[in-house]
Amino acid sequence: METNEVLRKQIFRIIGNQLRANNPPETKATLIRLKKEGFNDFQTRQLIGQCVVVEIFDSIKNRKPFNEKRYIKNLKALPKNPVDELFE
């Protein structure tokens, strides 16, 4: 599958906004934790981006608001892929 660079940039922008606003604070805590576990900055943002994508997908598909509780749960479970839970 080809990577959509425009989409990746937008997801990384969302992550950057969360980090700057420290909202939710779990995003920054996850970034720090994953870097300590040996992931580089790009890999860390890709992993966090998976959690962002789960919420965007669910919001669009099911016409639901952003689920911050699940988002935080998925951040804390990284590097486990949060997409797996959508299809269980």
C-alpha positions in Angstrom: 0.0 0.0 0.0 1.4 3.4 -0.9 1.6 6.0 1.8 -0.5 9.1 1.3 2.0 11.8 2.2 -0.7 14.5 2.4 -2.7 12.5 4.9 0.4 11.6 6.9 1.3 15.3 7.2 -2.3 16.1 8.4 -2.2 13.4 11.0 1.3 14.6 12.2 -0.2 18.1 12.4 -3.0 16.8 14.7 -0.3 15.2 16.9 1.8 18.4 16.9 -1.3 20.4 17.9 -2.0 18.0 20.8 1.6 18.2 21.9 1.7 22.0 21.8 -1.6 22.3 23.7 -0.7 19.4 26.0 -4.3 18.2 25.3 -4.6 15.4 26.1 -1.4 15.2 28.2 -1.3 11.5 27.5 -0.1 12.2 23.9 3.1 13.8 25.3 3.6 11.1 27.9 3.2 8.5 25.2 5.8 10.3 23.0 8.3 10.4 25.8 7.6 6.7 26.8 8.0 5.4 23.3 11.2 7.3 22.7 12.6 5.8 25.9 11.6 2.4 24.6 13.9 3.0 21.5 11.5 4.4 18.9 12.7 7.4 16.9 10.6 10.6 16.6 9.1 9.5 13.2 8.3 6.0 14.4 6.7 7.4 17.6 4.5 9.8 15.7 3.5 7.0 13.3 2.4 4.9 16.3 0.5 7.8 17.9 -1.0 8.5 14.4 -2.5 5.0 14.4 -4.5 6.0 17.5 -5.6 9.3 15.8 -6.7 7.3 12.6 -8.8 4.9 14.7 -10.8 7.9 16.1 -11.1 9.6 12.7 -12.3 6.4 11.1 -14.8 5.6 13.9 -16.1 9.2 13.9 -16.7 9.2 10.1 -18.0 5.6 9.8 -20.3 5.6 12.8 -21.0 9.4 13.0 -19.8 9.5 16.6 -17.8 12.1 18.4 -14.1 11.7 19.2 -13.8 9.1 21.9 -11.1 10.5 24.1 -11.3 7.7 26.6 -10.6 5.1 24.0 -7.9 7.3 22.4 -6.1 7.6 25.7 -6.5 3.8 26.3 -5.0 3.1 22.9 -2.1 5.6 23.5 -1.2 3.8 26.7 -1.3 0.4 24.9 1.2 1.4 22.2 3.1 -0.1 20.5 0.2 -2.5 20.3 -1.7 -1.6 17.1 -5.0 0.0 18.0 -6.5 -0.8 14.6 -6.8 -4.4 15.7 -9.6 -3.5 18.2 -11.8 -2.0 15.5 -12.1 -5.4 13.8 -12.4 -7.7 16.8 
